[in-house]
Amino acid sequence: NASCLRTLGYHHQDELIGKNMHWQIHYQRQDGTPLPLDECRIFMAYIKGQGTHVENEVLWRADGTCFSAEYFSYPQYHNGEIIGLVVTFMDITERKKSEEEIIYLSYHDQLTGLYNRRYFEEELKRLDVQRNYPLTIIMGDMNGLKLINDSLGHAVGDELLKKVAEVLTKGCRSDDIIARVGGDEYHLNGI
């Protein structure tokens, strides 16, 4: 239909009719690695004769770009034999971006971009096991933040918090966990 053509970037249905849709729009994963036919859940719905619902894959447009897709794939029968599939799909790129943003915001401090207390506490539980010992936690507190906020304003205090976050980030390893856990408190965690 017209919506399918528009979403996939084709101009006319003849560009799709008679083509193997796996090799046309579902041949590789988002990272560019091939998606073999026997791992294609659309094709497996055909082989197994069972409908499927998927919302964590991509489909490919005519121009070689991909988009996050949710799809339903149902076999179609004629005289008891499967003769094809009906695949209904939606471009869920914007929904995925919103979900990723919500996840990011739930684990990061909005001002500094560092991890927040929630993330720090969850990671500490995960890391606090025998094989990770010794585990190092460094806590830091910015003295005088209230005085700066009261005398120079919160915008200046916020800039100071950001600068401290930058210094900590530059001074730590890439796999260390740096978190702002309170107004002026930072925790560093390293193994």
Residue pairs with C-beta under 8 A, 6 or more apart in sequence:
4 16
4 89
5 11
5 12
5 13
5 15
5 16
7 61
7 67
7 89
7 91
8 16
8 25
8 59
8 61
8 62
9 61
9 62
9 63
9 65
10 16
10 62
15 62
16 24
21 42
21 87
22 35
22 37
22 40
22 42
22 43
24 60
25 59
25 60
25 61
26 35
26 40
26 42
26 57
26 59
26 60
27 34
27 35
27 60
28 34
28 35
28 60
29 35
29 57
29 58
30 57
30 58
30 66
30 68
37 43
38 44
41 52
41 54
41 57
41 73
42 52
42 71
42 73
42 85
42 87
44 52
45 51
45 52
45 73
45 74
45 75
45 85
46 73
46 75
46 82
46 84
46 85
49 75
49 82
50 75
51 72
51 73
51 74
51 75
52 72
52 73
53 70
53 71
53 72
54 69
54 70
54 71
54 73
55 69
55 70
55 71
55 92
57 68
57 69
57 71
58 66
58 67
58 68
58 69
59 66
59 67
59 69
59 71
59 89
60 66
61 67
67 91
67 93
68 91
68 92
68 93
68 95
68 96
69 89
69 90
69 91
69 92
70 89
70 90
70 92
71 87
71 88
71 89
71 90
72 87
72 88
72 89
73 85
73 86
73 87
74 85
74 86
74 87
75 82
75 84
75 85
76 82
76 83
76 84
76 85
76 86
77 83
106 118
107 115
107 116
107 118
107 119
108 114
108 115
108 116
108 119
109 115
109 116
109 179
109 180
111 158
111 161
111 162
111 180
112 161
112 162
112 164
112 165
112 180
113 165
114 165
114 168
114 169
114 178
114 179
114 180
114 186
115 123
115 177
115 178
115 179
115 180
116 179
116 180
116 181
117 179
117 180
117 181
117 182
119 177
119 179
120 177
120 179
120 181
120 187
120 189
123 177
123 189
124 137
124 189
127 135
127 189
127 191
128 135
132 191
134 191
135 189
135 190
135 191
136 188
136 189
136 190
136 191
137 187
137 188
137 189
138 187
138 188
138 189
138 190
139 185
139 186
139 187
139 188
140 164
140 168
140 185
140 186
140 187
140 188
141 184
141 185
141 186
142 160
142 161
142 164
142 184
142 185
142 186
143 184
145 157
145 160
145 161
145 183
145 184
148 156
148 157
148 160
149 156
149 157
161 180
161 184
164 186
165 178
165 180
165 186
168 178
168 186
168 188
169 178
172 178
172 188
172 190
173 190
175 190
175 191
176 188
176 189
176 190
177 187
177 188
177 189
177 190
178 186
178 187
178 188
178 189
179 186
179 187
179 188
179 189
180 186
181 187
